[in-house]
Amino acid sequence: MTEPKSSRAASTDTGAILVSGAGGEMGHALLEAFAQRYHGKREIIAMDVRELPKDRAAHASKAYACDVSDPAAIDDIGLKHDVSEVWHLAALLSTRGEKSPELALKVNVMGSANLLKLAADSAVRRGTPVKFMFPSTIAIYGVPTLADKRAAGRVDEDHCLEPITMYGVNKRAVEEMGRYYARHYRLLAADRPECTVDFRSIRFPGIISADTVPSGGTSDYGPEMLHSAAQGKPYACFVRPDSRIPFMTMPDAVRSLMELADAPRAKLSRLVYNVSAFAPSAEEIAAKVREFFPKADTTYAPTLERQRIIDSWPEDCDDSAARRDWGWKPQHDFNRAFAEYIVPKIKARYGC
């Protein structure tokens, strides 16, 4: 994957960039983008709970296999490297989080607290703010009823903040911890207010990737339709045909993080931003799949828990603040996402 294009110049900072959750697809894309952008001029530190494959580790200056919820391991990394940016991608995702909420709390909240502390400590050592990039999620929203969801339409960053999943609760908690470290921590703890954490977060909608097989996530019904159709397999969708949430492609998701990171702090009116690209219903996705795979066999068999979660998320997210403050604009709308990105790659995967 090539580096997402941005109209902004790369940072002149020479400190180390730490990427947690580097083993995931977004982590891999960011490691590759950083390697292309900096050409060895900045130290790129990768970490994941498992050892990275050699091809991924090759994009990093140093790779660690460690758990973000282990404070001693995180402190050790912070002391060994002059960290000026933290890109915190590591998380226990929604499906597993509902099965093991205590583990989700440990990984998603305490792990984030460990990395925020690393960033704060590094800011003191460096005498400058340390940037902290955090991917949040549409799961932080909680719309009470389906009627409320339809009435609300596009929801901005400040409303409907009552998540119903542990994953959403965790991500919301980290947003608030980021606000504390960005605006209050140094002011309370020391007489050097310039030594802060420059916390920046994006609330992502459902992300569609053409490079990985869906893994059972709550928003994976769209990708699952595509993969099943490409393989000539029938698919029973786990949500109703009228279910609607926003989506975007993985390349746009990675690019949005890069562009937010490059934006001057003075132009940002918020710490947390929505981004969105398109918001089709499940049946509209199924119809689009049939345009490319006419024999696609999609039926509907909604499951109670997943349907309840989808119904609690907004039909769309208002990303006007991101468009105004740092020029966010998706490259892939609904039609282009399928025609130019998703379908060609999926057909190549399955030899269609």
C-alpha positions as CSV (number, residue, x, y, z in Angstrom):
1,M,0.0,0.0,0.0
2,T,1.4,3.4,-1.0
3,E,1.4,6.3,1.4
4,P,-1.9,8.2,1.4
5,K,-1.6,11.5,-0.4
6,S,-1.7,14.6,1.6
7,S,-1.3,18.3,0.6
8,R,0.5,19.0,3.8
9,A,4.3,18.7,4.4
10,A,5.6,16.0,6.7
11,S,6.6,17.0,10.2
12,T,10.1,18.3,10.7
13,D,10.3,16.5,14.0
14,T,13.1,13.9,14.2
15,G,11.8,12.0,17.3
16,A,10.7,8.4,17.3
17,I,7.2,7.3,16.1
18,L,5.7,4.5,18.2
19,V,2.9,2.4,16.6
20,S,0.9,0.1,18.8
21,G,-1.2,-2.6,17.3
22,A,1.2,-2.7,14.3
23,G,0.2,-6.2,13.4
24,G,-3.2,-5.1,12.2
25,E,-4.0,-3.9,8.6
26,M,-4.1,-0.2,9.6
27,G,-0.9,-0.6,11.5
28,H,0.8,-2.3,8.5
29,A,-0.4,0.5,6.2
30,L,1.0,3.2,8.6
31,L,4.4,1.5,9.0
32,E,4.7,1.3,5.2
33,A,3.6,4.9,4.9
34,F,6.1,6.1,7.5
35,A,8.9,4.1,5.9
36,Q,8.2,5.8,2.5
37,R,7.8,9.3,4.0
38,Y,10.8,9.4,6.3
39,H,13.3,7.0,4.5
40,G,15.1,6.1,7.7
41,K,15.3,9.7,8.9
42,R,13.0,9.0,11.9
43,E,13.0,6.0,14.2
44,I,9.8,3.9,13.7
45,I,9.0,1.7,16.7
46,A,6.4,-1.0,16.1
47,M,4.7,-3.0,18.9
48,D,2.1,-5.7,18.9
49,V,1.0,-8.4,21.3
50,R,2.5,-10.9,18.9
51,E,5.8,-10.9,17.0
52,L,5.4,-9.1,13.7
53,P,5.9,-11.0,10.4
54,K,9.3,-10.2,8.9
55,D,7.8,-8.3,6.0
56,R,6.0,-5.9,8.4
57,A,8.9,-5.6,10.9
58,A,11.1,-4.6,7.9
59,H,9.3,-1.2,7.8
60,A,10.2,-0.5,11.5
61,S,13.5,0.5,13.1
62,K,12.6,-1.7,16.1
63,A,9.7,-4.1,16.7
64,Y,8.5,-5.2,20.2
65,A,6.2,-8.1,21.0
66,C,4.5,-6.9,24.2
67,D,1.1,-6.2,25.8
68,V,0.0,-2.6,26.0
69,S,-1.6,-3.4,29.4
70,D,1.9,-4.3,30.8
71,P,3.0,-0.9,32.4
72,A,6.6,-2.1,32.9
73,A,7.0,-3.0,29.3
74,I,5.6,0.3,28.1
75,D,7.8,2.3,30.5
76,D,10.8,0.4,29.2
77,I,10.0,1.3,25.6
78,G,9.5,4.9,26.6
79,L,12.9,5.1,28.3
80,K,14.7,3.4,25.4
81,H,13.4,5.7,22.7
82,D,13.0,9.5,22.2
83,V,9.2,9.2,21.4
84,S,7.6,12.3,19.9
85,E,4.5,10.6,18.4
86,V,2.3,7.7,19.6
87,W,-0.1,6.1,17.1
88,H,-2.2,3.9,19.4
89,L,-4.1,1.3,17.3
90,A,-4.0,-1.7,19.7
91,A,-7.4,-2.7,21.0
92,L,-9.6,-5.7,21.8
93,L,-12.4,-5.4,19.3
94,S,-16.1,-5.4,19.9
95,T,-17.1,-9.1,19.4
96,R,-14.4,-10.4,21.9
97,G,-15.0,-7.4,24.2
98,E,-18.6,-8.4,24.7
99,K,-17.5,-12.0,25.6
100,S,-14.7,-10.8,27.9
101,P,-15.5,-7.3,29.2
102,E,-13.0,-7.4,32.0
103,L,-10.2,-8.2,29.5
104,A,-11.4,-5.5,27.2
105,L,-11.2,-3.0,30.0
106,K,-7.7,-4.1,30.8
107,V,-6.5,-3.9,27.2
108,N,-8.5,-1.0,25.9
109,V,-8.5,1.4,28.8
110,M,-5.5,0.5,31.0
111,G,-3.4,-0.2,27.9
112,S,-4.3,3.3,26.6
113,A,-3.6,4.8,30.0
114,N,-0.1,3.3,29.9
115,L,0.6,4.8,26.5
116,L,-0.8,8.2,27.5
117,K,1.5,8.2,30.5
118,L,4.4,7.3,28.1
119,A,3.5,10.2,25.9
120,A,3.3,12.6,28.9
121,D,6.6,11.5,30.4
122,S,8.3,11.8,27.0
123,A,6.8,15.3,26.6
124,V,8.5,16.3,29.9
125,R,11.8,14.8,28.9
126,R,11.7,16.5,25.5
127,G,10.3,19.8,26.6
128,T,7.7,19.8,23.8
129,P,4.2,18.3,23.3
130,V,4.1,14.7,22.1
131,K,1.5,13.9,19.5
132,F,-1.0,11.0,20.4
133,M,-3.1,9.7,17.5
134,F,-6.0,7.6,18.5
135,P,-8.6,5.8,16.3
136,S,-12.0,5.9,18.1
137,T,-15.2,4.4,16.7
138,I,-18.9,4.9,15.9
139,A,-19.4,2.4,18.8
140,I,-19.1,5.3,21.2
141,Y,-22.6,6.4,20.1
142,G,-25.8,5.1,21.6
143,V,-29.1,6.1,20.2
144,P,-31.9,4.9,22.5
145,T,-34.5,3.6,19.9
146,L,-34.7,2.9,16.2
147,A,-37.2,5.8,15.9
148,D,-34.7,8.1,17.6
149,K,-32.0,6.9,15.2
150,R,-34.1,7.7,12.2
151,A,-35.1,11.0,13.5
152,A,-31.5,12.0,14.4
153,G,-30.1,11.4,10.9
154,R,-26.5,12.7,10.9
155,V,-25.1,12.9,14.4
156,D,-22.3,15.2,15.4
157,E,-19.5,14.6,17.9
158,D,-21.4,16.0,20.9
159,H,-24.7,14.0,21.0
160,C,-26.0,10.5,21.6
161,L,-22.9,9.5,23.7
162,E,-24.3,6.5,25.6
163,P,-22.6,3.4,24.1
164,I,-24.1,0.0,24.8
165,T,-21.0,-2.1,24.2
166,M,-17.9,-2.5,26.3
167,Y,-15.8,-1.6,23.2
168,G,-17.8,1.6,22.8
169,V,-17.5,2.4,26.5
170,N,-13.7,1.8,26.4
171,K,-13.2,4.0,23.4
172,R,-15.2,6.8,25.0
173,A,-13.2,6.5,28.2
174,V,-10.0,6.9,26.3
175,E,-11.3,10.0,24.5
176,E,-11.9,11.5,27.9
177,M,-8.5,10.5,29.2
178,G,-7.0,12.1,26.1
179,R,-8.8,15.3,26.9
180,Y,-7.5,15.2,30.4
181,Y,-3.9,14.7,29.3
182,A,-4.1,17.3,26.6
183,R,-5.8,20.1,28.6
184,H,-5.3,19.5,32.3
185,Y,-2.5,17.0,33.2
186,R,0.6,19.2,33.0
187,L,-1.3,22.3,34.3
188,L,-2.1,20.3,37.5
189,A,1.1,18.3,37.9
190,A,3.9,20.7,37.0
191,D,4.9,24.3,36.1
192,R,5.6,23.4,32.5
193,P,2.3,23.6,30.6
194,E,4.0,23.4,27.2
195,C,4.9,19.7,28.0
196,T,1.5,18.3,27.1
197,V,0.1,15.4,25.1
198,D,-1.2,16.6,21.8
199,F,-4.2,14.2,21.6
200,R,-6.0,13.8,18.3
201,S,-8.7,11.3,17.6
202,I,-11.0,10.2,14.8
203,R,-14.2,8.4,15.3
204,F,-14.3,5.9,12.5
205,P,-17.4,4.4,10.9
206,G,-17.5,0.9,9.6
207,I,-14.2,0.3,7.7
208,I,-14.3,-1.8,4.5
209,S,-11.0,-3.4,3.5
210,A,-10.4,-5.3,0.4
211,D,-7.2,-6.8,1.6
212,T,-8.4,-8.8,4.6
213,V,-11.1,-11.4,5.2
214,P,-13.9,-10.2,7.6
215,S,-13.4,-11.5,11.1
216,G,-16.9,-11.3,12.5
217,G,-17.1,-7.6,13.5
218,T,-20.4,-5.9,14.1
219,S,-20.1,-3.9,10.8
220,D,-18.7,-6.8,8.7
221,Y,-22.0,-7.7,7.0
222,G,-21.1,-5.6,4.0
223,P,-17.6,-7.1,3.4
224,E,-19.1,-10.6,4.2
225,M,-21.6,-10.2,1.4
226,L,-18.8,-9.3,-1.0
227,H,-16.5,-12.2,-0.1
228,S,-19.4,-14.7,-0.2
229,A,-20.5,-13.5,-3.6
230,A,-17.0,-13.6,-5.0
231,Q,-16.7,-17.2,-3.9
232,G,-20.1,-18.2,-5.2
233,K,-21.4,-18.9,-1.7
234,P,-24.8,-17.9,-0.2
235,Y,-24.8,-15.4,2.5
236,A,-27.3,-14.9,5.4
237,C,-26.9,-11.3,6.5
238,F,-27.1,-10.9,10.3
239,V,-28.9,-7.5,10.2
240,R,-32.2,-6.4,8.6
241,P,-32.2,-5.1,5.0
242,D,-33.1,-1.6,6.2
243,S,-30.2,-1.4,8.7
244,R,-28.1,1.7,8.0
245,I,-24.7,2.9,9.3
246,P,-21.8,4.9,7.8
247,F,-18.8,3.3,6.1
248,M,-15.5,4.2,4.6
249,T,-12.7,2.4,2.9
250,M,-9.4,1.4,4.6
251,P,-7.3,3.7,2.4
252,D,-9.5,6.6,3.3
253,A,-9.3,5.7,7.0
254,V,-5.5,5.6,7.0
255,R,-5.3,8.9,5.0
256,S,-7.7,10.6,7.4
257,L,-5.3,9.8,10.3
258,M,-2.3,11.0,8.4
259,E,-4.0,14.3,7.4
260,L,-5.2,15.0,10.9
261,A,-1.7,14.3,12.2
262,D,-0.3,16.8,9.7
263,A,-2.8,19.6,10.5
264,P,-1.5,22.5,12.5
265,R,-2.8,22.3,16.1
266,A,-3.9,26.0,15.9
267,K,-6.4,25.1,13.2
268,L,-8.1,22.3,15.2
269,S,-11.2,23.2,17.1
270,R,-11.6,19.8,18.6
271,L,-9.7,16.8,20.0
272,V,-12.0,14.2,18.5
273,Y,-13.5,14.3,15.0
274,N,-16.0,12.3,13.0
275,V,-15.2,11.2,9.5
276,S,-17.6,9.6,7.1
277,A,-17.9,8.7,3.4
278,F,-21.1,6.9,2.6
279,A,-24.1,5.4,4.5
280,P,-25.9,2.7,2.6
281,S,-28.5,0.4,4.0
282,A,-27.7,-3.4,4.1
283,E,-30.0,-3.9,1.1
284,E,-28.3,-1.1,-0.9
285,I,-25.0,-2.8,-0.2
286,A,-26.5,-6.1,-1.4
287,A,-27.8,-4.4,-4.6
288,K,-24.4,-3.0,-5.3
289,V,-22.8,-6.4,-4.8
290,R,-25.3,-7.8,-7.4
291,E,-24.1,-5.2,-9.9
292,F,-20.7,-6.9,-9.9
293,F,-21.7,-10.4,-8.9
294,P,-25.2,-11.0,-10.5
295,K,-25.5,-14.5,-9.0
296,A,-25.0,-13.3,-5.5
297,D,-27.4,-15.1,-3.1
298,T,-28.0,-12.8,-0.1
299,T,-30.8,-13.5,2.4
300,Y,-31.5,-12.0,5.8
301,A,-31.3,-13.7,9.2
302,P,-30.9,-10.9,11.8
303,T,-29.3,-11.9,15.1
304,L,-30.7,-10.1,18.2
305,E,-27.5,-8.9,19.8
306,R,-25.8,-7.6,16.6
307,Q,-29.0,-6.0,15.4
308,R,-29.4,-4.2,18.7
309,I,-25.9,-2.8,18.4
310,I,-26.3,-1.7,14.8
311,D,-29.6,0.0,15.7
312,S,-27.9,1.9,18.5
313,W,-25.4,3.5,16.1
314,P,-26.3,6.6,14.0
315,E,-27.4,6.3,10.4
316,D,-24.6,8.7,9.5
317,C,-22.1,10.9,11.2
318,D,-21.7,14.6,10.7
319,D,-18.1,15.2,9.8
320,S,-18.4,18.9,9.0
321,A,-15.9,19.9,11.7
322,A,-13.2,17.7,10.0
323,R,-14.0,19.1,6.6
324,R,-13.8,22.7,8.0
325,D,-10.8,22.4,10.2
326,W,-8.4,20.2,8.2
327,G,-9.9,19.8,4.8
328,W,-11.2,16.2,5.2
329,K,-12.8,14.7,2.1
330,P,-13.1,11.0,1.2
331,Q,-11.7,9.8,-2.1
332,H,-14.1,6.9,-2.2
333,D,-17.9,7.5,-2.3
334,F,-20.2,4.5,-2.5
335,N,-19.8,3.9,-6.2
336,R,-16.1,4.5,-6.4
337,A,-15.4,2.4,-3.3
338,F,-16.8,-0.7,-5.1
339,A,-15.8,0.0,-8.7
340,E,-12.2,1.3,-8.0
341,Y,-11.1,-0.4,-4.8
342,I,-13.2,-3.2,-3.3
343,V,-14.3,-5.3,-6.3
344,P,-11.1,-5.3,-8.3
345,K,-9.1,-6.5,-5.3
346,I,-11.6,-9.1,-4.2
347,K,-11.9,-10.4,-7.8
348,A,-8.1,-10.7,-7.9
349,R,-8.1,-12.5,-4.5
350,Y,-10.6,-15.2,-5.7
351,G,-9.6,-15.3,-9.4
352,C,-13.0,-14.1,-10.6
